[in-house]
Amino acid sequence: MIRQTMYTFSLHSVKIILLFLTGALFLSGLLFTCYSLDMETQLVLFQWDNLLITLPGTVLLSTVIYAVSLFSDSIFPPRHLLRLLVLCWYMFIGFVLILFSKSVPAGDGYSVYQIAGQLAEGDVSVIHPTQSYLSYYPQQIGLVAFLEPLIRIWNLFPFHMPAYHFIKVIYLLAGCVIILFQEQTVHLLWKDTRADCLYLVLAGLNFPLLMYTSFIYGEIPSFAAMSVGFFLLTRLLTESGSYTRRTPPETASSSHCFPAWHHMLTAVGSLFFLTLSVMLRKNSLIFIIAAVIVLVLWGLSRRRPALFLLAALCMACSLAILPCIQKFYEYRSGSTISSGVPAISYFAMGMQEASRAEGWYNGFNFDTYQNAGMNTEAAVAVSREAIRERLAYFQETPGYAARFYTNKYLSQWVDGTYACRQATLATFGGRKPFFTSLYEGIGSKYLIFYCNLYQNILYLGTFWFCLTSFLQGRKPLSSCSAEDSYNDELPAYLGLIGMLGGFLFHMLWEANARYIFPYGLAMLPCCARGLSLLSSCLNNRFLRRKCRKNNNPRKPDATDKPSTAR
């Protein structure tokens, strides 16, 4: 009873928090837009949306998405054909972007790519305690370990093109993996064909997902691994302990008869891919924490100690993978890598002004570590003092503090492009006029407007999912149907719990709209389910109104004569 009470309390707490958060996101996205037009300064601009334009635009785009999914739902087999079409569309547009957008690695992405290329050629001098990019940002060592074998494979062929063209193709395939496994997760959780089709249409229309395949960094491969890991974890939880709210927990274990080795392989696969996602992008630890929370609570309520072990292994492997890779490279080179910029410097920078927006990168973390002679203790002391100064200033000027964090929030969460233009801006040659316009000209304004409408739909669907699930949790057990089972259980909230963690983290950490991109992808499955529930609600209301209109007796008219029949 205590275990079930803890689970129920945690589930209801998650529902309430996410209901308020997704509601705030929907209202913010509907009222505001943040974007950049000047690609040199990349200054984030804030704009109130004109609801007379954005509301009809959002309704029109929603109608198109629903109509396509409804048409696909009428074809047999519906989601298989639509899945094929979406993947073909995604590959086609992806190849067009690879060939004609001519994006090249830049900034941190270029540094990581260059180090991986040097290591692929046998140059281990990039592993150095002071004169190496990795000694400032050792968390990138996992991405280096991923890119190096890809570059080695490319070097085997007699081509003279840079290896990043080949890596873009790999990233394009990773994007297909994201679509495939998220769609499978939607189907596994809700067995809702309309939600399956809605997800596929939403994924095919997600333009930032297309553009980020040309961004040689950790977002796309990391989230692809995360999608596989979440699918396997969801399958493990639903197969080993699924039950509707009308099914008592003690009988849940007999609802499925899968052999033990099947669960073992699923658990090992989930552990491998979740660890791989952290190796490629350290911030994926936020999703790992979400997975650990779900595993512990699910195992607690279902009396499955093996899930506690899996939760402990997930956390241990995720924390150990990057140090292990670093030790391997240090052994291989005979040199060392410094501990890098301390995390507290990022928190200090997240409280400061920047040229692009509040809390964005301004060089404080790098400069502090470098000026301290790469001494971690000295850099930590400077960062703590900077935090104390900002806290004191926020306390003296509460109005400024409110504006600061409001702008920091908006600059990250209401940019529908997720800074995909800024991330893939660098080019190795002149772009065609169409792509130049898309990045820096009039085409960019249309792209920003479209992405803003798309984000409104994303937040609307996710909010409706949270609202419906919250209301279902208040229904009496007798009124709940079997199809509601996992709309009201913790595995359905796995991605949203990660999104909640990302929201809290990036309100304190360094800000950037690009950092929010994975959380936008994590909301897509619940958004698809929410839009399906919303369409069902609207259809039911329409049918009930029609039935009432047809069944109402005609009111007596003044000219009618009273009946004499007895």
N, C-alpha and C positions, 0 to 999 in steps of 0.2 A: 504493500500500500504506500509506503514512504517513497519507494523508487518510482512508482507510477505518478505520485503526486509531484515529485521533483520534475519528472518529464513533462507533465501537463503544465506546471507553472512555467517552465522554461519555454515550452512551445507557445503558450499564450503571450509571454513577454516578447518573444521574437515577433509574433504577429502584430502586436500593438506598436512596437518600435518601427517595424518595417512599414506598417500602414501610415504612420506619421511621416516617415522619411520619404516614401514614394509619393505621398500626397504633396509634400513640399517640393520634391523634384518636378512633379507634373505642373504645379502652379508656377514654379520658377521658369521652367522651360516654355510655358505658355505665354508668360509675360515678358521674358527677357531673351536676348540673344547676345552672345559674346563671340567676337570674331577678330581676325587680323586682316588688314588690307595691304599695309606697307610691309613687304617681305624683307626689307632691310632692318628696320627696327623691330618688327614683329610685335608692335604695341597692341595689346588687347583692348578692343573697343567694346563699350557697353551700350546697349540700345534697348529701349522699350519696344516691344512688338506691337504692331498695329493689328488688333484683334479682328478688325473688319477684313483683313487680308489673311492673317495666319489661321483663323478659325475655319473659314471656307476651304483654305488650302489643305489643312489637316483633315477635314472631313472628306475632301475629294481624294486625297491620297489614301485614306483609310478605306474608302469605297472601292478604289482600284485594287488594293491589296485583298480586300474581302471578296471582290468579284472573281479575281484570279483564283483564289483558294477555293471558292465555291464551285467554279467551273472544273477545277482539278478534282474536287471531291466527287463530281459526277462521273468521272472517268474511272474505269477499272483496269488495273489496280491504281488507285489514285495517287498515293504518295510516291510510289516507285517511279512512275513516269515523270512526275513533277520533280522528284529528286534528280533524275537524269538531266532534265532540261535545265535546272538551276546550276548543276555542276558544269554542264557544257557552257552555259552563259558565263559562269564565273571564270572558267578557264579561258574563254575567248576574250573577255574584257581584260583579264589579267595579262594575257600575252600582248594585247594591244598596248597596255600601259608599259609593259616591259620594253617593247620595241620602240615606242614613240615618246614616252614621257622622259626617257633618258636620265632617270634618276641615278645618282651615285651615292655611295656612303659618305657621310659628312659628320663632323663633330665626334662625339663619343663612338658612334657607329664606325666611322673611318678608322679611329685608333684601334678598336678591337679587330676590325677586319685586317688592318695592316700587320698587327702583331701575329694574328693567325697565319697570314701569308708568309711572314718571316720564319715562323716556326715550321711551317710546311716545307720550307726550303732548307731547313737544318740550322737556321740562325737562332741560337738560344740566348744571344746577348740581350734580348728584350726582357729576359727574366733578371731583374736587377733590383737591389734594395732601395736605390735612390733615383736612378736615371731611367725609370720605366713608368709608363702610364699605369701599369698594374700595381705599382707601389702606392699610387694614390687611390685607385679603385680596384682592389683585389677581388671584389665581388663579380667582376667581369671575366674571371678566369674560366668559369663554366661555359660561357658563350664562346670563348676562344677555343676551348676543347671541342666544342660542337662544330665550329667553322673550319678548324684545321684539317680534319679528315676530308671534308667536302672540297677544300682547295687542293688537297693532295690528289683526290680523284680527278678533278678537273685538269690538273697538271699532267696527267697521264695521256691526255688527248692532244693531238697536234694542232690545237687552236691557239690563236694569238689574242683572242678577246680576254678581258679581265674575268677573273673567277666569279665576281659578284653577279654577272649575268646568269650563271648556272645556279648560284645561291637563290636568286629571285625565283627561278623555276621551282626549286625545292620549297621555298616559302609559299608559292602558289599551291603546291600540293598539300602543304600543311594547312592552308586555308580550307581546302576541300575536306581535310580530316576534321576540322572544326565543325563544318556544316554537317557532315555525316554523323558524327557522334553526338552532337547536340540534338539533332533530329531524332536519333535513336533514344536519347534520354527523354525527350518529350513523349515519344510513343510508349516508352517503358513506364513512365510515371502515370500517365492519364488514359492511355488507350483511346485517345480522342483524335479521330482522323482529321477533323477540321483544324485542330491545333497543330497537327503534323504539317498540314498543307500551309497554314498560316506561317509557321516557323520557316518553312522553305522559301516562301515568297519574301518574308522579311529579310532572310539571309541573302537572297539574291539581289535585293535592293539596298543592301548596306554598303554604301560607297566607301566609307572609311576602311572597311574590311578589305575592299579591293585595292585601295591605294597603299595600305600598309604592307602589302606583299612586296612592294619595292623598297621597303625600309629595312636595311640590313642591320637588325638589332634583335633583341630578345622577345619582343611582344608576340609575334605570330607563332614561332615554334613553341614558345613556352605555353601559350594558351591552347595550342593544338594538343600538347601533352596533357595539359590540365583537362581538356574536354574528354580525352580517352580515360584518364584517371577517374574523373567524376562519373562517367558512364558506368565503368566497372564497379565503382564503389556503390552507386545507386542500385545496380543490379544485385550486388552482394546483399545489400540491406533489404531490398524488396523480396528477394528470393528466400532469404533466410529468416525473415521475421515479419512478413507482410500480413496485415489484417485490416479490415475496415473498422470503423469506429463501433460497429455492432458486434465485432468478433472479440472475445476476451483474449488477453495476451497469452494465457496458458495453453490455448489451442492453436496459437499462430504458428508454432514450429511445425505442425503437421500439415499445414496448408500447402506446402511444396515438398516434393520428394526428390531432391537433387543429391547426388552422391557427395561425399566429403571432399573428394579430390576436385570436384567442380568448384566448390566454394574456395578451396585452397588456391587454385589457379587464378580465380577471379581476384582474390585478395592480393596475391603476389603481383598480378598485372597492375592492379590499382596502385599498389605501393611503388612499383617501378616508375610508372608514368607520372605520379604526383611528385616523386623525387626528381625526375627528369625536368619537370617544369620549374622547380626551384633552381636547379643547376643552370638553366637557361636565363632565368630572371629571378633575382633574389626576392623581389617584392611579392612573388607568388607564395611566399610564406603566409601571407594574409589568407589565401584560399586554403592552405594547409591547416591553419588554425581553425577555420570554419569546418573543415572535414573532421578534425579531431573532436571539436565540440559535438558534431552530429554523431560521430561514432560512440563517444562516451555516453551521451544521453540515450541513444538508441539501444546500446548494450545494457544500460542501466534498467530501462523499462522492459526490455525483452529477456533479461537474465541471460545474457550471452557474454561471458568473460572473454571469449576470443576477440571480441571487438575492442576491448580495452588494450589487448596486446597489439592489435593492428594500429590503434591510435598512437600507442607509444612508439611503434616502429616507424610510423609516418613522420612523427616529430623528430625522432632520433636521426633517421636517414636524411631528412630535409636539412637539419642543422649540420650534419656531418659531410654532406656531399661536396660542398665548395672547399672546405679545409682539406679534404682528401685529394681533390684535384690539384689544389695549390701545392701540397706536399709532393705530388707526382712530378709536377713541372720543376719544382725546386731540386728534386733528386735528379731529374733528367739534365738540368742545366748546371748543376753544381753551385748554384747561387741561391739567393733568398729574395722574397718579396716582403716589403714592409706591411704593417698592419693596416695602413690606409687611413683615409679621412675618417675621423670618429663620427659615429652616428649623431652625437649631440650637436655637431656643427650643422647638420641638415635641419635639425629642429630650430636652431638659432636662426638660420637663413630663412626658414619658413615664417618667421615673425618680422621680417624686414621688408622694406620697400625694394622694388626692382624696376628695371627699365620697361619690362613688358607688362607686369601686373603685380599686385601685392602677393608676397610670399614666393614668387618665382625665383629662378636662379639669378643670382647677382655676383657670383664668384666668391662669396664669403667663405664657404667651406674649403675650397681649393686654396685660396690666399692665406687663410688662417693656418692651415696645415703646412703650407710651404714656408710661410714666415716664421713658423715655430721650428724650422729646421727638421720637419717631418718627425717631430717629437710628439707622440700621442698625448702625453700628460699635459704638455704645455698648450696644445691645441684645445684640449678639453677644458682647461682653466679659462682660456680666452672665450670659448663658446658659452660657458656658464655665466661669465660676467656679462656677455652680450644679451643673454636671456634675461638676466636680472634687470638690466637696464630697460629692455623692452617691456617687461612686466610692470616695472615702476611707471613707465610712460603710459602704458595702457590704463593703469589704475588712476593716473592723474587726468587722463582724457578719455573717458569711457565712450564718448561719441565717436572719436577717432577709431577706437578699438572695434566698435560695432561696424563702422564702415569698412575697416580693413578686412575683417573676416567675412563680411558680406561679399565684398569684391573678390576675395580669395575663393570663396565658395562658388560664386557665379562664373568666374573666369575658368573654372575647371569643369563644372557640371552642366552648364548651359551652352557650351560650344559643341554644336552638333557635328562638326567636322573632326573633333578630337585632335586638332592641330595636324591633320594628315597632310595638308599642303606644306606647312612649315617643315615637317619631318622629311618629306621627299622632295624638297625644293632644289637641292644641289643637282647640277647637271654636268655631263661630260661634253656636251655640245649644244648647239642651238636647237631649241624645240620648235616644232611646227607651230604656226600661229594659233591653232585651236588649243593646244596644250599650254602655250604661253598665256593665252587668255584664261584658261582654267586655273592656272596658278596665280597669276598676277593681274589679269585684266577683267573685263566685264563678265567673263565666264565664271570667275571666282564668286561673284555676287549671286549668280544663279545656283552655284553649288552650295554656298552657305545657306541660302533660302531653302533649298531642298533638304539639306541635312537638318535644318532646324525643324521642318515639318516632320521628318522621319523621327527625330528625337522626341517630339511631342507624342507621336504614336507609341514609341517605345515606353515612355513614362506613363502614358495613359493605360496601356495594356498591363504593365507591371502593377500599377496602382489598383486597377480593377481586380487583378488576381489577388492581391493582398486584402482588398476590401471584401471580396466574395469569400475568401478563406476565413477571414475574421468573423463574418456573419454566419458561416456554416458552423463554426465552432460554438456558436450560441444556440444552435438548433437542438431540439430534443433528439435523442438517439433514434426514435422511431421514424423521424422525418428524413434521415440521411440515407441516400442511395449508395450503392456500391461504387458508382462512378465518382463519388465525392471522396473516396477513401484517401487517396494520396494528395488531394488538394488540401487536405487538412492534417498532413503528417510532416515530420521534420525533414525527410529526404528531399521533399519538393522545394525546401528553402535553402538548399546547400549553396547554390550560386548567390542567392540574395544575402545570406549571412556573410559571404565573402565580400559582397558589395558594401554591406554595412561596415565591415572592418576597414575596407578601403576608404570609405567616406571619412571615418574617424581618423585614420592614419594620415591621409593627405590634407586634412584640415590642420594638422600639426607639422607634418613633414614639408619638404620642398614641394611647391605646387607646379602643376603643368597639366594642361588639358590632355596631352598625350598619355599621361599616367592613368587617366580615367577610361581610356579605350577598352582595356580588358573587362572592366566592370560593366561597361555598356554591352559587351558581348555576353557576359554572365547573366544579364537580365533578359536576354532574348527568349529562352525557353518559357519562363514565366509570363513574359509579355504575350507570346503566342497563345498560351493557355488562357490568359486573361481576356484577350480579344475574342477567343472562341466563346468564353462564358458571357462576354458582353453581347455578342451577336445572338446567342441563345436567349438572353434576357430580353433583348429588343424584339426578337421574333415572338417570344411568348406573350409579351405585352400587346403586340399587334394582333395576335390571334385571339387573345382574351377580349380585346376591345371589339374585334370583328364579331366574335360569338355573341357578346352582349348586345351588339347592335342588331344582329339577325334574330335573336331570341326574344327581344323585348316586344311585348304586345303593343299593337297600335293604340294610342290614346283615343278615347271616345271623342268624336267630333260633335259640335253643337247641333248638327243636322241629323245625327243618328237618332233613331227612335228606340225607346226602351223595348226590350224583348218581352214577349208574353209567355214564352215557354216556361214551364214549371221545372 
